Amino acid sequence: MNLAKLSDKGQITVPAEIRRLLGLKAGDQLLFFQKNDGEIVVQNASSQAIRKAQNALIGAAEATGITNEQDIQALVNEVRYGKNMEK
C-alpha cells in the first residue's frame, strides 16, 4: 500500500512506485474517475488518450486495404509526395 499526504493546497506527491506503474513523468496529467461501485480510479491521462485513439482506429487498416509495411510506406509516400512511390 502506498500513502500520499494531502497538502493544505490540495496537492499530493504520487508515490514513486505508483508513478512507475502508471508510467508517469513530470508534466503528465492524471485522470480521476469514479466507478459505479464508488471506487475512485486514477489513470495516466496520456495513456487513456492513446487507448481511446487506438480504439477509434480499430479496423481502419482493413477498411483502407493496408495489409503490410509496404502498404503503409506507399500511403506515407502518397501523403508526403502526392504520389505512390514504392520504396
N, C-alpha and C positions, 0 to 999 in steps of 0.2 A: 504494500500500500504506500502511496506517495501523498504527502500532505503539502499544501501550499497555504500561506498566511495571506489574508486579505488586508491591504493597507487602508489607511483612512481615506485614500483617494479612489478606492475600489479596484486597485491594481493587485495582481498576483504575479509571482515568478513561477513559471511552469517548471516543475522538476526536470532535471537533466534526462532521466530515464524516459519520461513521457515525451519530451522534445524529440528524443531519438526514435521512439516508437511511432510518433506522428510524422517524422521526417521534417521537423520544423527548423527553420533558421531565422536569423534576425530579419525583421520586416514582414514575416509571414502573418497572415490573418487567421484567426481561429473562428470556426463556425460552431455555435451553440444551438442545440435544438432539444425540445422536449418530446419524448416518445409518448404514445398513448397511455402507457402504464406509469407515467410521471418521471421516469428516468431521464436525466439530463445527459446528453451525449456531446462530446467535444471532438471536432474533426479539424484537420488541416483544410482550410477553405480552398487552397490551391489544388490540393488533391481532389477535392469534391468537384471543382470546376472541370478538371481534366476528365474525371469519370463521366460527368454529365455530357461533355463534348464527345467522348468516345461512344457513349450510348446513342447519341444523336446520329452518329456516323455509321452505326451498325447497318450493314447491307449496302452501303454506298458503293463500295468497290465492285460488288457483283452487279449492281444496277448500271454501272458505267462500263462494264466489261473488263475491269482490271483484274488480272489473274496472276501476274508475276512482276518481278522487279523491272523487267524490260518495259512492261506496260506503264509502270509508274514513271520511269525515266522518259518515255515518249510523251506522257502527259506533262511532265515538268518542262521538257523542251518546247512543247507546243505553247504552254503558257509563257515561258521565258522568251522564246524567239518567234512565236507566232506561226510555227510550222512543226511538223513531226519530223524530228531529226533522230534517226536511230543511232545509238552510241555503242 
